[in-house]
């Protein structure tokens, strides 16, 4: 089994991450300089920076996945999907027409 390659960091990556981290710290704690932050506040800024980078990575990967594996809808937009298919109209079984869904009181 092949192991993934080691993370290759460069000076440019470190500089960009540091810049983003300092901007995040400034946004979270605008009245304090970075040197005046407590260890907990620095940890919060680092966690939020990592969360931001993770979310942006997921967003990018989901777009790449959609472009690579996405399929167009098989029917033209104006064509009605046949009843009884997975994409067709939802039918309510008999005897359940009067039943209310959870959260519907009226």
C-alpha positions, 0 to 999 in steps of 0.5 A, a space after each residue: 500500500 502506497 503511503 501519501 507523500 509528506 507535506 511539502 511546505 515552503 516559505 511562501 506557504 508559511 508566509 501566506 498562512 502567517 498572514 491569514 492567521 494574523 488577519 484572523 487574530 485581528 478580526 477576532 480580537 480587534 482591540 488587542 495586538 497579537 503580542 497582548 493576546 493570551 494563549 487561549 486567544 491565540 489558540 482560538 485564532 489558530 483554530 478559526 484559521 484552520 477551520 477557514 482553510 478546511 472549509 475552503 478546501 472542502 468547497 474547492 474539492 466539492 466543485 472539482 468532484 461535481 465537475 469531474 463526476 457530475 451528470 446532466 439531468 437526463 430530461 429537458 427542463 420543460 419535459 415532465 418526469 413520468 409519475 411513479 418514477 423516483 423523480 416523479 410526483 410524490 404520491 400520498 398513500 391512502 389513509 395517510 392523507 389526513 395525517 399531519 407531519 411533525 411540527 404541523 399543528 394546523 
